Amino acid sequence: MNTFENTIKALQNVNEFYEEGKTLNHCVFTNGYYMHDNCLIIGARVDGKRTETIEVNTKSWKIMQCRGNHNQPSEHHSLIIEEMQKNMGKFRNALKG
């Protein structure tokens, strides 16, 4: 049985956006996603390694995009989407509170 640790966590500050974009070679920092309205950016990690970045629209609570290294899906893409959908209510409640 293949086991691994996975986490999903909202990016908290500009430095986290920078590190996410730099590590995964995509535009989450350079396009200023930290300034977008109605947008929650979440980093997914597998075994502690940055794996994909997820954009959630906070009006519809739908996943707008989920990208890995160089904007490609990772081998864990389906699992990450599944975990996001299972935990969307937690993110929604955290932003309300």
FENPE-V222859 format. One record per pair of residues at least 4 apart in sequence whose ideal C-beta (glycine too) atoms are under 7 Angstrom apart, sorted by the first residue. I is the first residue (numbers start at 1). J is the second residue. Records with the same first field share a line. If there is no record, write none. Layout:
BEGIN
I=J  J
END
This chain:
BEGIN
4=46  47
5=47  48
6=44  45  46  79  83
7=45
8=42  44  83  84  87
9=42  43
10=40  41  42  91
11=16  17  20  41  42  43
12=16
14=18  34
15=19
16=20
17=21  28  29  33  34  41
18=22  29
19=23
20=24  28  29  43  50  53
21=26  27  28  29  30
23=50
24=50  53  68  69
25=69  70
26=53  67  70  71
27=31
28=33  41  53
33=39  41  55
38=57  58  59
39=55  57  58
40=56  58  91
41=53  55
42=54  56
43=50  53
44=51  52  54  80
45=49  50  51
46=51  76
51=68  74  76  80
52=66  67  68  74  77  80
53=67
54=63  66  84
55=64  65
56=61  63  64  91
57=61  62  64
58=95
61=88  92
63=81  84
66=77  80  81
67=71
68=72  73  74  77
73=77
76=80
77=81
78=82
79=83
80=84
81=85
82=86
83=87
84=88
87=91
88=92
89=93
90=94
91=95
92=96
93=97
END
